[in-house]
Amino acid sequence: MTELRPAPQECPNNAINPATGLPFEGRGQYAGYLKPGTDCFQFFKRFPPREFFISRMRENTRFRITSDPNIPDQTIWGFNLGGNDPAVTPGPTVVSRYGTPLLVRQVNELPEQNGGFGAPEVSTHLHNFHDAPESDGSPCRFFFRGQYYDYHRTMQTPGFDDPDTNPDERVLESQSTLWYHDHRLDHTAENVYKGLAGFHLVFNDFDTGDEHTGFRLPSFPQFDIPLLLADKLIDPGTGKICFDLFGFDGLVGDKLLVNGVLQPFLEVQKRRYRFRVLDGGPSRFYELFLTNPDNPSQSIPFWVIANDGNLLPKPVRMPTSAGRGVQTGVAERVDLIIDFKKLARDLGVRRLWLENRLEQVNGRAPTGKILPAGQRQNVLIEFRLVGNAVPDNSVDPADPTVRFYALPSRPVPRITRTFTFDRRNGQWTVNGRFMDCGEIRFTVNRNSAERWILQNNSGGWQHPIHIHLEEFQIVRRNGQLTQPGSMDFSRKDVAVLGFNEQVELLMRFRDFRGDYPMHCHNVIHEDHAMMVLWAVQDDANDNNARP
């Protein structure tokens, strides 16, 4: 079947490994306990894997975040390419294609000692692919050192097992920019902060990775580049990355890293590039601008073509007419198109800074203040333009006729459910209750739709809310219908709840059966109980309106 040994199989390999005393495979365990006969792959025979990827999670004690000799080597946990190569963060970018089922094997070779923070039991979530629970990376499905875990990706758009889904609309729900990260119960923040995250990119016949075909977006990988944003705290005494284990509000660092490097630079040709930007947390919000450091007062235009993992119906120009940049909460992604040829020709640009100009002084939320352009401490990455203009076959997002995927139709919801995200006794809650792996709060009907209302009744914090299994459409924010041309007018997997905000979503639950979480993606809040488990089953008919 494949060169993986032991060979992948439909049901978990729960044979005991004599070297560890544990099952070879971690699949079939729940909250640390083996549940024999569970977590066989759904639709494995229908969509047998045709591609395979293996990665080992390891510690790397000689990871460099900068060439500055005053900052020492860092210890990170990361992923490798499956051999004896060192672990890196972000991990290797996984590239897949709709219609080609994939199996990903993760091998846990993390150390027993964590050096101060991190948990060596892990569960890797592919955020937010359409996966069955056994391949979703549930916080309760963590596995141990010395075990492996196989994840089966059907590589199908939602609705493949739903007779009510219009086959002609399924392509409208294609995803593109995904990321994988650890999701271990109570320790997600520590493990992701320590490096257990990476990109997973999905292509199809429209978003092809080749600027000569389909939507003609810049070609991958030369002109299509993922950028993972993460801020870190540096211990002034040691120069090492550190983590506050006792801060329940959130964590904001004093150093801004892109792809694991402190304020890097990238040489770019004079043409269009696609940058897939991910807010990797743990708690910081960003508002992104381009700044010409040689003339900071210039307004530098760029285009947003995707929100979370999904292409927008059409490109959105930034900055907005009100002078605002593009905002992200933790786990949100935005795909940007920057036309370096046009900027060099029209504005005389020789270099550009991608800046975060949104002030945030604690882990609860940004202040809302926009900081002045051109401040070095707010720089994420510097783009240095080199050479003459080069041939460019990619689409020009400034063309008003450019269109990508329309939004799919909205079915009639079966029921309305309301969820309030709040705080009690120093912990974070959903509808006044804490996360519990032993409690499924409610069950939805498979292949149905529901209206979910998410509420934040506080003026003191904000929450980026993530729902597993399927994306949603934001129907209303604070009672106002979403409008074409706005960032909310899209398919999403994270909904940011601002101060005293209410968001209405249209949810669908197709194809798979089993349990999934909804949680705040400020991962500090998530680890301190702001999460709820729910399930999908045939004809559940659960009408609990406030579970």
C-alpha positions as CSV (number, residue, x, y, z in Angstrom):
1,M,0.0,0.0,0.0
2,T,2.8,2.4,1.0
3,E,6.3,2.4,2.3
4,L,5.1,3.5,5.8
5,R,5.8,0.9,8.4
6,P,3.6,-0.3,10.0
7,A,1.3,0.1,7.0
8,P,-1.7,2.4,7.5
9,Q,-5.0,0.7,8.1
10,E,-8.7,1.5,8.4
11,C,-9.0,0.8,12.1
12,P,-6.4,1.8,14.7
13,N,-3.2,-0.2,15.2
14,N,-3.7,-0.9,18.9
15,A,-1.2,-3.7,19.1
16,I,1.2,-3.1,22.0
17,N,4.6,-1.8,21.3
18,P,7.0,-3.8,23.6
19,A,9.4,-0.8,23.7
20,T,6.8,1.6,25.2
21,G,4.1,-0.6,26.6
22,L,1.6,1.5,24.7
23,P,-0.3,0.8,21.5
24,F,1.8,1.5,18.4
25,E,-0.8,4.0,17.2
26,G,-2.5,6.7,19.3
27,R,-5.7,6.6,17.3
28,G,-8.5,5.0,19.4
29,Q,-7.4,6.8,22.6
30,Y,-9.7,9.4,24.2
31,A,-8.6,11.7,27.0
32,G,-5.6,9.5,27.5
33,Y,-7.5,6.2,27.7
34,L,-7.7,3.4,25.0
35,K,-11.2,2.9,23.7
36,P,-10.9,-0.3,21.7
37,G,-13.0,-0.5,18.5
38,T,-13.3,3.3,18.2
39,D,-12.0,5.8,15.6
40,C,-11.9,3.7,12.5
41,F,-11.6,6.0,9.5
42,Q,-14.9,7.0,8.0
43,F,-15.1,6.7,4.2
44,F,-11.6,5.0,4.1
45,K,-12.7,2.4,1.5
46,R,-14.5,5.1,-0.6
47,F,-11.5,7.4,-0.6
48,P,-8.4,5.3,0.0
49,P,-5.2,7.4,0.3
50,R,-3.2,7.9,-2.8
51,E,-0.6,10.2,-1.3
52,F,1.3,9.8,1.9
53,F,3.3,12.2,4.2
54,I,5.2,11.5,7.4
55,S,6.6,14.0,9.9
56,R,8.3,13.5,13.2
57,M,7.7,15.8,16.2
58,R,11.1,16.5,17.8
59,E,13.0,19.0,20.0
60,N,15.6,21.2,18.4
61,T,17.9,22.9,20.9
62,R,19.9,24.9,18.2
63,F,17.1,26.8,16.5
64,R,18.1,30.3,15.3
65,I,15.6,33.1,15.2
66,T,18.1,35.7,14.3
67,S,21.7,36.3,13.1
68,D,22.2,38.6,16.1
69,P,25.0,36.9,18.1
70,N,23.6,38.5,21.3
71,I,20.5,36.3,21.0
72,P,21.3,32.7,21.7
73,D,20.1,29.5,20.1
74,Q,16.5,28.6,21.1
75,T,14.9,25.4,22.1
76,I,11.8,24.7,20.0
77,W,9.4,21.8,19.4
78,G,8.7,21.3,15.7
79,F,8.1,19.0,12.8
80,N,10.5,17.4,10.3
81,L,10.3,15.7,7.0
82,G,10.1,12.2,8.4
83,G,13.8,11.2,8.4
84,N,16.7,12.2,10.7
85,D,16.5,15.8,9.7
86,P,16.1,18.4,12.5
87,A,12.7,19.7,13.5
88,V,11.8,23.2,12.3
89,T,9.1,25.7,13.0
90,P,6.9,26.4,11.1
91,G,6.9,22.7,10.1
92,P,7.1,21.5,6.5
93,T,4.4,22.9,4.3
94,V,2.1,20.1,3.2
95,V,0.7,20.5,-0.3
96,S,-2.3,18.5,-1.4
97,R,-5.0,18.6,-4.1
98,Y,-8.7,18.1,-4.1
99,G,-9.6,14.7,-5.4
100,T,-6.4,13.0,-4.3
101,P,-6.9,11.4,-0.8
102,L,-4.0,11.8,1.6
103,L,-2.7,10.1,4.7
104,V,-0.5,12.0,7.1
105,R,1.4,10.1,9.7
106,Q,2.7,12.1,12.8
107,V,5.3,10.4,15.0
108,N,5.7,11.7,18.5
109,E,9.4,11.8,19.4
110,L,9.2,14.7,21.8
111,P,11.3,14.6,25.0
112,E,9.9,13.8,28.4
113,Q,11.4,16.9,29.9
114,N,9.8,20.1,28.6
115,G,12.4,22.7,29.8
116,G,9.7,24.7,31.6
117,F,6.6,24.6,29.4
118,G,4.9,22.3,26.9
119,A,3.3,18.9,27.1
120,P,4.7,16.0,25.1
121,E,1.3,14.5,24.5
122,V,0.0,15.9,21.3
123,S,-3.0,16.0,18.9
124,T,-2.5,17.7,15.5
125,H,-5.5,19.6,14.1
126,L,-5.7,20.6,10.5
127,H,-7.5,23.9,10.9
128,N,-10.2,23.9,9.4
129,F,-10.3,21.1,6.9
130,H,-13.5,19.1,6.4
131,D,-12.4,16.0,8.4
132,A,-13.9,13.2,10.4
133,P,-13.4,13.4,14.2
134,E,-10.8,10.7,14.2
135,S,-8.7,12.8,11.8
136,D,-9.6,16.2,13.1
137,G,-7.0,16.5,15.9
138,S,-9.5,16.8,18.8
139,P,-8.1,18.2,22.0
140,C,-9.2,15.0,23.7
141,R,-7.6,12.7,21.2
142,F,-4.0,13.3,22.2
143,F,-1.3,10.6,21.8
144,F,1.9,9.9,23.7
145,R,5.6,9.8,23.2
146,G,6.7,6.8,21.2
147,Q,3.3,6.5,19.4
148,Y,2.3,7.6,15.9
149,Y,-1.1,8.8,14.7
150,D,-2.5,8.4,11.1
151,Y,-4.7,11.2,9.8
152,H,-6.9,10.4,6.8
153,R,-7.8,13.3,4.5
154,T,-10.6,12.4,2.0
155,M,-9.7,15.6,0.1
156,Q,-13.3,16.2,-0.8
157,T,-15.3,19.4,-0.5
158,P,-18.3,19.3,1.9
159,G,-21.5,17.6,0.8
160,F,-20.1,14.4,-0.8
161,D,-22.4,12.3,1.3
162,D,-25.3,14.8,1.5
163,P,-28.1,14.3,-1.0
164,D,-29.3,17.9,-0.4
165,T,-26.0,19.6,-1.4
166,N,-26.1,20.9,-4.9
167,P,-23.2,19.2,-6.7
168,D,-22.6,22.3,-8.8
169,E,-22.0,24.3,-5.6
170,R,-19.5,22.0,-4.0
171,V,-16.5,23.7,-5.7
172,L,-17.6,27.0,-4.2
173,E,-16.6,25.5,-0.8
174,S,-13.0,24.7,-1.8
175,Q,-10.4,25.8,0.7
176,S,-6.8,26.9,0.1
177,T,-4.8,28.2,3.0
178,L,-4.9,25.9,6.0
179,W,-2.6,25.3,8.9
180,Y,-1.9,22.5,11.2
181,H,-1.1,22.8,14.9
182,D,-1.1,21.0,18.2
183,H,-4.5,20.9,20.0
184,R,-3.6,19.0,23.2
185,L,-6.2,19.6,25.9
186,D,-5.1,22.3,28.4
187,H,-1.7,22.7,26.7
188,T,-2.4,24.0,23.2
189,A,-1.0,27.5,23.9
190,E,2.3,26.1,25.3
191,N,2.8,23.6,22.5
192,V,1.9,25.9,19.6
193,Y,4.0,28.7,21.1
194,K,6.9,26.3,21.4
195,G,6.7,25.6,17.6
196,L,4.2,22.9,16.8
197,A,2.5,24.5,13.8
198,G,2.9,24.7,10.0
199,F,1.0,25.3,6.8
200,H,-1.1,23.0,4.6
201,L,-2.0,24.3,1.2
202,V,-4.8,22.9,-1.0
203,F,-5.0,23.3,-4.7
204,N,-7.7,22.5,-7.3
205,D,-8.6,23.2,-10.9
206,F,-9.2,26.9,-10.2
207,D,-6.6,27.7,-7.5
208,T,-4.0,25.7,-9.3
209,G,-0.6,26.9,-8.1
210,D,0.2,27.9,-11.7
211,E,-0.4,31.5,-12.8
212,H,-1.0,30.3,-16.4
213,T,-4.2,28.3,-15.5
214,G,-7.4,28.6,-13.5
215,F,-7.7,31.9,-11.6
216,R,-4.1,32.7,-12.6
217,L,-2.9,33.4,-9.1
218,P,0.8,33.8,-8.6
219,S,2.7,30.5,-9.0
220,F,3.6,28.4,-6.1
221,P,6.1,28.2,-4.5
222,Q,8.3,30.9,-6.1
223,F,5.7,33.7,-6.0
224,D,3.2,32.2,-3.5
225,I,4.7,32.4,0.0
226,P,3.2,31.5,3.4
227,L,4.0,33.8,6.3
228,L,3.3,32.6,9.9
229,L,3.2,35.5,12.4
230,A,4.0,34.8,16.0
231,D,5.1,37.1,18.9
232,K,7.4,35.8,21.6
233,L,8.5,36.9,25.1
234,I,12.3,36.9,25.5
235,D,13.7,36.5,29.0
236,P,16.1,39.4,29.4
237,G,18.3,37.4,31.6
238,T,18.9,34.5,29.3
239,G,17.8,35.7,25.9
240,K,15.6,32.6,25.6
241,I,11.9,32.4,24.6
242,C,9.8,32.1,27.7
243,F,6.1,31.5,28.5
244,D,3.9,32.8,31.3
245,L,2.2,29.8,32.8
246,F,0.1,31.9,35.2
247,G,-1.4,34.5,32.9
248,F,-5.0,33.5,32.1
249,D,-5.9,36.6,30.1
250,G,-3.5,35.9,27.3
251,L,0.1,36.5,26.2
252,V,1.6,39.2,24.0
253,G,5.3,39.1,23.3
254,D,7.9,41.7,22.8
255,K,9.4,40.2,19.6
256,L,7.6,39.7,16.3
257,L,8.6,36.6,14.3
258,V,7.7,35.6,10.8
259,N,8.3,32.0,9.9
260,G,10.3,31.5,13.0
261,V,12.7,34.4,12.3
262,L,12.9,37.8,14.1
263,Q,11.9,40.6,11.6
264,P,13.4,38.9,8.5
265,F,13.8,40.4,5.0
266,L,12.9,38.9,1.6
267,E,14.2,39.9,-1.8
268,V,11.4,40.1,-4.3
269,Q,11.2,40.6,-8.0
270,K,9.2,43.4,-9.6
271,R,6.0,41.5,-10.2
272,R,2.9,40.3,-8.2
273,Y,3.3,38.0,-5.2
274,R,0.8,36.1,-3.1
275,F,1.5,36.1,0.6
276,R,-0.6,33.7,2.8
277,V,-0.5,35.4,6.2
278,L,-1.5,33.5,9.3
279,D,-2.0,35.0,12.8
280,G,-0.3,32.2,14.8
281,G,-1.1,33.6,18.2
282,P,-1.1,33.0,21.0
283,S,-3.2,36.1,21.8
284,R,-2.2,39.0,19.6
285,F,-4.5,40.7,17.0
286,Y,-2.9,42.3,14.0
287,E,-3.8,45.2,11.7
288,L,-1.6,44.9,8.7
289,F,-0.3,47.8,6.6
290,L,2.5,48.2,4.0
291,T,4.9,51.1,4.7
292,N,7.6,52.6,2.6
293,P,10.3,53.2,5.2
294,D,11.9,55.8,2.8
295,N,8.5,57.7,2.8
296,P,6.3,56.5,5.7
297,S,3.5,59.0,4.8
298,Q,2.8,57.2,1.5
299,S,-0.4,55.1,1.4
300,I,0.7,51.8,-0.1
301,P,-2.1,49.7,-1.7
302,F,-2.4,46.0,-1.6
303,W,-5.2,43.5,-2.2
304,V,-6.8,40.8,0.0
305,I,-8.0,37.8,-2.0
306,A,-8.8,35.3,0.7
307,N,-10.1,35.3,4.3
308,D,-9.3,32.3,6.5
309,G,-8.9,29.4,4.1
310,N,-11.1,30.7,1.4
311,L,-10.9,32.9,-1.7
312,L,-13.2,35.9,-1.5
313,P,-15.8,36.5,-4.2
314,K,-13.6,39.3,-5.5
315,P,-10.4,41.1,-4.3
316,V,-10.7,43.7,-1.6
317,R,-8.4,46.8,-1.8
318,M,-6.4,47.9,1.3
319,P,-6.1,50.2,3.0
320,T,-9.8,50.9,3.2
321,S,-11.3,54.2,2.3
322,A,-11.2,55.0,6.0
323,G,-7.4,54.3,6.0
324,R,-7.6,51.0,7.9
325,G,-5.5,47.9,7.2
326,V,-6.6,44.3,7.3
327,Q,-7.2,42.9,10.7
328,T,-6.7,39.3,11.9
329,G,-7.5,37.5,15.2
330,V,-5.6,34.4,16.3
331,A,-5.9,31.6,13.7
332,E,-7.3,33.9,11.0
333,R,-5.6,33.9,7.6
334,V,-5.5,36.6,4.9
335,D,-4.0,36.0,1.5
336,L,-2.5,39.2,0.1
337,I,-1.5,40.2,-3.4
338,I,1.3,42.8,-3.6
339,D,2.2,44.3,-7.0
340,F,5.9,45.2,-6.5
341,K,6.2,46.2,-10.2
342,K,3.4,48.8,-10.0
343,L,4.7,50.1,-6.6
344,A,8.2,50.5,-8.0
345,R,7.0,52.2,-11.1
346,D,4.3,54.5,-9.7
347,L,5.5,55.3,-6.2
348,G,9.3,54.8,-6.5
349,V,9.3,52.1,-3.9
350,R,12.7,50.3,-3.3
351,R,11.7,48.5,-0.1
352,L,8.6,47.9,1.9
353,W,7.7,47.0,5.5
354,L,4.8,44.8,6.3
355,E,3.8,46.3,9.6
356,N,1.4,45.5,12.5
357,R,0.1,48.9,13.6
358,L,-2.6,47.7,16.0
359,E,-1.7,48.5,19.6
360,Q,-2.2,45.7,22.1
361,V,-0.8,45.9,25.6
362,N,-2.2,42.7,27.2
363,G,-3.7,39.4,26.1
364,R,-7.3,40.4,26.5
365,A,-7.7,42.5,23.4
366,P,-6.2,45.3,21.3
367,T,-6.8,48.9,22.4
368,G,-8.1,49.9,19.0
369,K,-5.4,52.6,18.6
370,I,-3.5,52.6,15.3
371,L,0.2,53.3,15.7
372,P,2.2,55.6,13.5
373,A,3.7,54.2,10.3
374,G,7.4,53.6,10.1
375,Q,8.2,52.4,13.7
376,R,10.9,49.7,13.5
377,Q,9.4,47.7,16.5
378,N,6.2,47.1,14.5
379,V,7.9,45.7,11.4
380,L,7.1,42.0,10.6
381,I,9.1,41.5,7.4
382,E,11.0,43.8,5.0
383,F,10.5,43.3,1.2
384,R,13.5,44.4,-0.8
385,L,12.8,45.0,-4.5
386,V,15.6,43.7,-6.8
387,G,16.3,43.8,-10.5
388,N,14.2,45.0,-13.4
389,A,10.6,44.2,-14.0
390,V,10.1,40.5,-15.0
391,P,7.3,38.7,-16.9
392,D,4.2,38.2,-14.9
393,N,1.3,36.0,-16.0
394,S,-0.7,36.3,-12.8
395,V,-4.1,38.1,-12.7
396,D,-4.2,41.8,-11.7
397,P,-6.5,42.1,-8.7
398,A,-7.1,45.8,-9.6
399,D,-9.1,44.6,-12.6
400,P,-12.7,45.2,-11.6
401,T,-13.9,42.1,-13.5
402,V,-11.9,39.7,-11.5
403,R,-14.0,37.1,-9.6
404,F,-13.3,34.0,-7.6
405,Y,-15.9,31.7,-5.9
406,A,-19.4,33.0,-5.3
407,L,-20.8,32.3,-1.9
408,P,-22.8,29.0,-1.8
409,S,-26.5,29.2,-1.2
410,R,-27.9,29.2,2.4
411,P,-30.3,26.4,3.4
412,V,-33.1,27.0,5.9
413,P,-31.7,26.4,9.4
414,R,-33.5,23.7,11.5
415,I,-33.0,25.5,14.8
416,T,-31.3,28.5,16.5
417,R,-28.7,28.0,19.2
418,T,-27.1,30.7,21.3
419,F,-23.6,30.7,22.9
420,T,-22.3,33.3,25.3
421,F,-18.5,33.5,25.8
422,D,-17.7,34.8,29.3
423,R,-15.6,34.3,32.4
424,R,-16.3,32.7,35.8
425,N,-14.0,32.1,38.8
426,G,-11.0,33.1,36.8
427,Q,-11.7,30.6,34.1
428,W,-13.3,31.1,30.7
429,T,-16.7,29.7,29.9
430,V,-19.2,28.9,27.1
431,N,-22.7,29.4,28.4
432,G,-21.4,29.6,31.9
433,R,-19.8,26.1,31.8
434,F,-16.2,24.8,31.5
435,M,-14.7,22.4,29.0
436,D,-15.1,18.7,29.8
437,C,-13.9,15.8,27.6
438,G,-16.6,13.6,29.1
439,E,-19.5,15.9,28.2
440,I,-21.1,16.3,24.7
441,R,-23.2,19.4,25.3
442,F,-25.5,18.9,22.3
443,T,-26.0,16.9,19.1
444,V,-26.9,18.2,15.6
445,N,-28.5,16.4,12.8
446,R,-26.1,15.2,10.1
447,N,-26.6,16.9,6.8
448,S,-28.6,19.7,8.4
449,A,-28.1,23.5,8.8
450,E,-28.5,25.6,12.0
451,R,-28.4,29.2,13.0
452,W,-25.9,29.9,15.7
453,I,-25.6,33.2,17.6
454,L,-22.3,33.9,19.3
455,Q,-22.3,36.6,22.0
456,N,-19.6,38.5,23.9
457,N,-21.2,40.6,26.6
458,S,-18.0,42.1,27.8
459,G,-16.2,45.4,27.1
460,G,-13.0,44.0,28.5
461,W,-11.9,41.2,26.1
462,Q,-12.4,39.9,22.6
463,H,-12.6,36.3,21.4
464,P,-11.7,34.8,18.0
465,I,-14.1,31.8,18.0
466,H,-13.3,28.7,15.9
467,I,-15.8,25.9,15.0
468,H,-14.5,22.6,13.8
469,L,-15.8,20.4,10.9
470,E,-17.3,23.0,8.5
471,E,-17.0,26.6,7.7
472,F,-19.8,29.1,8.2
473,Q,-21.2,32.2,6.7
474,I,-21.5,35.3,8.9
475,V,-25.1,36.5,8.3
476,R,-25.2,39.4,10.7
477,R,-22.9,41.2,13.0
478,N,-24.6,43.2,15.7
479,G,-27.9,42.9,13.8
480,Q,-26.5,44.3,10.6
481,L,-26.5,42.1,7.5
482,T,-23.0,41.4,6.0
483,Q,-22.5,43.3,2.8
484,P,-20.7,42.3,-0.4
485,G,-17.2,43.7,-0.5
486,S,-16.7,43.4,3.3
487,M,-14.3,40.9,4.9
488,D,-17.3,39.2,6.6
489,F,-18.9,38.5,3.3
490,S,-17.0,35.2,2.9
491,R,-16.8,31.7,4.1
492,K,-15.0,31.6,7.5
493,D,-13.8,29.3,10.2
494,V,-13.0,32.0,12.8
495,A,-15.4,34.7,13.9
496,V,-13.9,37.5,16.0
497,L,-16.3,38.7,18.8
498,G,-15.3,42.2,19.6
499,F,-16.3,44.1,22.7
500,N,-20.1,43.6,23.4
501,E,-20.6,42.0,20.0
502,Q,-23.1,39.5,18.7
503,V,-22.5,37.5,15.5
504,E,-25.1,35.3,13.7
505,L,-23.8,32.4,11.7
506,L,-25.2,29.9,9.2
507,M,-23.7,26.5,10.1
508,R,-23.8,23.2,8.2
509,F,-22.9,19.7,9.4
510,R,-22.3,17.4,6.5
511,D,-20.9,13.9,5.8
512,F,-19.1,12.9,9.0
513,R,-20.5,11.6,12.3
514,G,-18.9,12.2,15.7
515,D,-17.8,14.8,18.2
516,Y,-16.1,18.2,17.5
517,P,-15.2,21.3,19.6
518,M,-16.0,25.0,19.4
519,H,-13.6,27.2,21.3
520,C,-11.9,30.6,21.6
521,H,-8.7,30.6,19.6
522,N,-6.9,33.0,22.0
523,V,-5.3,29.7,23.0
524,I,-4.8,30.9,26.6
525,H,-8.6,31.2,26.9
526,E,-9.0,27.9,25.1
527,D,-6.6,26.1,27.6
528,H,-8.5,27.6,30.5
529,A,-11.9,26.0,29.6
530,M,-13.4,28.3,26.9
531,M,-14.4,25.3,24.8
532,V,-17.5,23.1,24.2
533,L,-17.9,19.7,22.7
534,W,-20.8,18.9,20.4
535,A,-21.6,16.0,18.1
536,V,-23.1,15.1,14.7
537,Q,-25.4,12.1,14.3
538,D,-28.2,11.0,12.1
539,D,-31.6,12.3,13.1
540,A,-30.5,13.5,16.6
541,N,-33.3,16.1,16.8
542,D,-31.7,17.8,19.8
543,N,-33.5,21.1,20.3
544,N,-31.4,22.6,23.1
545,A,-31.3,26.3,22.3
546,R,-28.7,27.3,24.8
547,P,-26.5,24.2,25.5
